[in-house]
Amino acid sequence: MSVLSELNVGESGVLVGLDLPESVQNHLMHMGFVPDALVTVLLRAPAGDPTVYGVDGMEIALRRETAAAIRVRAAEAEDLEDNEDAYLPERIEAAQ
């Protein structure tokens, strides 16, 4: 298990938990950051912060300190297959 901020561009993780204040958790959950959601790193700013993540068909920029409080596990092949809107390499390239 790791945290979202440790993933590199192009890598995906499955959301395990949010270690954030309840108001922030609720906001992120409304945008698709729910348990078992597949989250893909799409683009990182040149200075490393913020980073754009793809989740549930949306692209969301998060600061490193927020992403460091989001626990994820490694995405396996079946996680990627189950998500019809998994961010394909061409989407990642387009974001860059």
CYANA upper distance limits for C-alpha pairs under 8 A (distance plus 0.5 A):
  1 MET  CA     71 ARG  CA      7.55
  1 MET  CA     72 VAL  CA      6.44
  1 MET  CA     73 ARG  CA      5.11
  1 MET  CA     74 ALA  CA      7.43
  2 SER  CA      6 GLU  CA      7.46
  2 SER  CA     71 ARG  CA      6.34
  2 SER  CA     72 VAL  CA      6.01
  2 SER  CA     73 ARG  CA      6.64
  2 SER  CA     74 ALA  CA      8.48
  3 VAL  CA      7 LEU  CA      8.00
  3 VAL  CA     67 ALA  CA      7.45
  3 VAL  CA     68 ALA  CA      5.93
  3 VAL  CA     69 ALA  CA      7.15
  3 VAL  CA     70 ILE  CA      5.96
  3 VAL  CA     71 ARG  CA      4.91
  3 VAL  CA     72 VAL  CA      5.91
  3 VAL  CA     73 ARG  CA      8.48
  4 LEU  CA     13 GLY  CA      7.89
  4 LEU  CA     67 ALA  CA      5.65
  4 LEU  CA     68 ALA  CA      6.40
  4 LEU  CA     69 ALA  CA      8.12
  4 LEU  CA     70 ILE  CA      6.10
  4 LEU  CA     71 ARG  CA      6.72
  4 LEU  CA     72 VAL  CA      6.56
  5 SER  CA     64 ARG  CA      6.42
  5 SER  CA     65 GLU  CA      8.48
  5 SER  CA     67 ALA  CA      5.37
  5 SER  CA     68 ALA  CA      5.48
  5 SER  CA     70 ILE  CA      8.44
  6 GLU  CA     68 ALA  CA      8.06
  7 LEU  CA     11 GLU  CA      6.47
  7 LEU  CA     12 SER  CA      7.77
  7 LEU  CA     13 GLY  CA      8.32
  7 LEU  CA     41 VAL  CA      7.42
  8 ASN  CA     41 VAL  CA      7.03
  9 VAL  CA     40 THR  CA      8.32
  9 VAL  CA     41 VAL  CA      5.32
  9 VAL  CA     42 LEU  CA      6.07
  9 VAL  CA     43 LEU  CA      6.46
  9 VAL  CA     44 ARG  CA      7.43
  9 VAL  CA     92 ILE  CA      8.42
 10 GLY  CA     40 THR  CA      7.04
 10 GLY  CA     41 VAL  CA      5.93
 10 GLY  CA     42 LEU  CA      6.48
 10 GLY  CA     89 PRO  CA      7.58
 10 GLY  CA     92 ILE  CA      7.03
 11 GLU  CA     40 THR  CA      6.30
 11 GLU  CA     41 VAL  CA      6.27
 12 SER  CA     38 LEU  CA      7.20
 12 SER  CA     39 VAL  CA      5.96
 12 SER  CA     40 THR  CA      4.67
 12 SER  CA     41 VAL  CA      6.83
 12 SER  CA     74 ALA  CA      7.56
 12 SER  CA     75 ALA  CA      6.28
 13 GLY  CA     38 LEU  CA      6.30
 13 GLY  CA     39 VAL  CA      5.87
 13 GLY  CA     40 THR  CA      7.01
 13 GLY  CA     72 VAL  CA      5.95
 13 GLY  CA     73 ARG  CA      5.98
 13 GLY  CA     74 ALA  CA      5.41
 13 GLY  CA     75 ALA  CA      5.16
 14 VAL  CA     35 PRO  CA      8.19
 14 VAL  CA     36 ASP  CA      5.86
 14 VAL  CA     37 ALA  CA      6.01
 14 VAL  CA     38 LEU  CA      5.10
 14 VAL  CA     39 VAL  CA      6.59
 14 VAL  CA     72 VAL  CA      5.68
 14 VAL  CA     73 ARG  CA      5.78
 14 VAL  CA     74 ALA  CA      6.85
 14 VAL  CA     75 ALA  CA      6.06
 14 VAL  CA     79 ASP  CA      8.24
 15 LEU  CA     33 PHE  CA      7.60
 15 LEU  CA     34 VAL  CA      7.22
 15 LEU  CA     35 PRO  CA      5.71
 15 LEU  CA     36 ASP  CA      5.58
 15 LEU  CA     37 ALA  CA      5.85
 15 LEU  CA     38 LEU  CA      6.93
 15 LEU  CA     39 VAL  CA      7.41
 15 LEU  CA     70 ILE  CA      7.81
 15 LEU  CA     71 ARG  CA      6.64
 15 LEU  CA     72 VAL  CA      4.95
 15 LEU  CA     73 ARG  CA      7.15
 16 VAL  CA     35 PRO  CA      5.84
 16 VAL  CA     36 ASP  CA      6.79
 16 VAL  CA     70 ILE  CA      8.17
 16 VAL  CA     71 ARG  CA      5.81
 16 VAL  CA     72 VAL  CA      5.49
 16 VAL  CA     73 ARG  CA      7.14
 17 GLY  CA     34 VAL  CA      8.34
 17 GLY  CA     35 PRO  CA      6.85
 17 GLY  CA     70 ILE  CA      6.47
 17 GLY  CA     71 ARG  CA      5.59
 17 GLY  CA     72 VAL  CA      7.57
 18 LEU  CA     25 GLN  CA      6.97
 18 LEU  CA     69 ALA  CA      6.61
 18 LEU  CA     70 ILE  CA      5.16
 18 LEU  CA     71 ARG  CA      6.72
 19 ASP  CA     25 GLN  CA      8.48
 19 ASP  CA     69 ALA  CA      5.49
 19 ASP  CA     70 ILE  CA      6.60
 19 ASP  CA     71 ARG  CA      8.09
 20 LEU  CA     24 VAL  CA      6.74
 20 LEU  CA     25 GLN  CA      6.39
 20 LEU  CA     66 THR  CA      8.16
 20 LEU  CA     69 ALA  CA      6.73
 20 LEU  CA     70 ILE  CA      8.32
 21 PRO  CA     25 GLN  CA      6.68
 22 GLU  CA     26 ASN  CA      6.56
 23 SER  CA     27 HIS  CA      6.81
 24 VAL  CA     28 LEU  CA      6.69
 25 GLN  CA     29 MET  CA      6.47
 26 ASN  CA     30 HIS  CA      6.74
 27 HIS  CA     31 MET  CA      7.22
 28 LEU  CA     32 GLY  CA      7.04
 28 LEU  CA     33 PHE  CA      5.86
 28 LEU  CA     34 VAL  CA      8.44
 29 MET  CA     33 PHE  CA      5.02
 29 MET  CA     34 VAL  CA      5.79
 31 MET  CA     55 VAL  CA      8.48
 31 MET  CA     56 ASP  CA      8.40
 31 MET  CA     58 MET  CA      8.17
 32 GLY  CA     37 ALA  CA      7.69
 32 GLY  CA     55 VAL  CA      6.61
 32 GLY  CA     56 ASP  CA      6.13
 33 PHE  CA     37 ALA  CA      6.86
 33 PHE  CA     39 VAL  CA      8.50
 33 PHE  CA     55 VAL  CA      7.47
 37 ALA  CA     55 VAL  CA      7.54
 37 ALA  CA     56 ASP  CA      7.81
 38 LEU  CA     55 VAL  CA      6.73
 38 LEU  CA     56 ASP  CA      8.00
 38 LEU  CA     75 ALA  CA      7.94
 38 LEU  CA     79 ASP  CA      7.68
 38 LEU  CA     80 LEU  CA      8.12
 38 LEU  CA     83 ASN  CA      7.81
 38 LEU  CA     86 ALA  CA      8.03
 39 VAL  CA     53 TYR  CA      6.99
 39 VAL  CA     54 GLY  CA      6.15
 39 VAL  CA     55 VAL  CA      5.41
 39 VAL  CA     56 ASP  CA      8.45
 40 THR  CA     53 TYR  CA      5.99
 40 THR  CA     54 GLY  CA      5.55
 40 THR  CA     55 VAL  CA      7.21
 40 THR  CA     86 ALA  CA      8.23
 40 THR  CA     87 TYR  CA      7.11
 41 VAL  CA     51 THR  CA      7.87
 41 VAL  CA     52 VAL  CA      6.80
 41 VAL  CA     53 TYR  CA      5.12
 41 VAL  CA     54 GLY  CA      6.92
 42 LEU  CA     51 THR  CA      8.09
 42 LEU  CA     52 VAL  CA      5.98
 42 LEU  CA     53 TYR  CA      5.84
 42 LEU  CA     54 GLY  CA      6.90
 42 LEU  CA     87 TYR  CA      8.45
 42 LEU  CA     91 ARG  CA      8.30
 42 LEU  CA     92 ILE  CA      5.62
 42 LEU  CA     95 ALA  CA      7.11
 42 LEU  CA     96 GLN  CA      8.40
 43 LEU  CA     51 THR  CA      6.25
 43 LEU  CA     52 VAL  CA      5.54
 43 LEU  CA     53 TYR  CA      7.65
 43 LEU  CA     92 ILE  CA      7.60
 43 LEU  CA     95 ALA  CA      6.83
 43 LEU  CA     96 GLN  CA      6.71
 44 ARG  CA     48 GLY  CA      6.18
 44 ARG  CA     49 ASP  CA      7.09
 44 ARG  CA     50 PRO  CA      6.86
 44 ARG  CA     51 THR  CA      4.79
 44 ARG  CA     52 VAL  CA      6.70
 45 ALA  CA     49 ASP  CA      5.93
 45 ALA  CA     50 PRO  CA      6.28
 45 ALA  CA     51 THR  CA      6.57
 49 ASP  CA     62 LEU  CA      8.46
 49 ASP  CA     63 ARG  CA      6.31
 49 ASP  CA     64 ARG  CA      6.49
 50 PRO  CA     61 ALA  CA      6.57
 50 PRO  CA     62 LEU  CA      5.96
 50 PRO  CA     63 ARG  CA      5.02
 50 PRO  CA     64 ARG  CA      6.75
 51 THR  CA     61 ALA  CA      5.82
 51 THR  CA     62 LEU  CA      6.07
 51 THR  CA     63 ARG  CA      7.00
 51 THR  CA     64 ARG  CA      7.76
 52 VAL  CA     59 GLU  CA      6.82
 52 VAL  CA     60 ILE  CA      5.87
 52 VAL  CA     61 ALA  CA      4.62
 52 VAL  CA     62 LEU  CA      6.93
 53 TYR  CA     59 GLU  CA      6.05
 53 TYR  CA     60 ILE  CA      5.74
 53 TYR  CA     61 ALA  CA      6.62
 53 TYR  CA     62 LEU  CA      8.00
 54 GLY  CA     58 MET  CA      6.05
 54 GLY  CA     59 GLU  CA      5.02
 54 GLY  CA     60 ILE  CA      6.83
 54 GLY  CA     87 TYR  CA      7.45
 55 VAL  CA     59 GLU  CA      7.02
 55 VAL  CA     60 ILE  CA      8.13
 56 ASP  CA     85 ASP  CA      7.69
 57 GLY  CA     85 ASP  CA      6.66
 62 LEU  CA     66 THR  CA      6.84
 62 LEU  CA     67 ALA  CA      6.79
 63 ARG  CA     67 ALA  CA      6.84
 64 ARG  CA     68 ALA  CA      6.46
 65 GLU  CA     69 ALA  CA      7.29
 66 THR  CA     70 ILE  CA      7.55
 75 ALA  CA     79 ASP  CA      6.39
 75 ALA  CA     80 LEU  CA      7.52
 76 GLU  CA     80 LEU  CA      7.14
 77 ALA  CA     81 GLU  CA      6.72
 78 GLU  CA     82 ASP  CA      6.50
 79 ASP  CA     83 ASN  CA      6.98
 80 LEU  CA     84 GLU  CA      8.31
 80 LEU  CA     86 ALA  CA      6.65
 81 GLU  CA     86 ALA  CA      8.42
 87 TYR  CA     91 ARG  CA      6.44
 87 TYR  CA     92 ILE  CA      7.39
 88 LEU  CA     92 ILE  CA      7.18
 89 PRO  CA     93 GLU  CA      6.66
 90 GLU  CA     94 ALA  CA      6.56
 91 ARG  CA     95 ALA  CA      6.78
 92 ILE  CA     96 GLN  CA      7.01
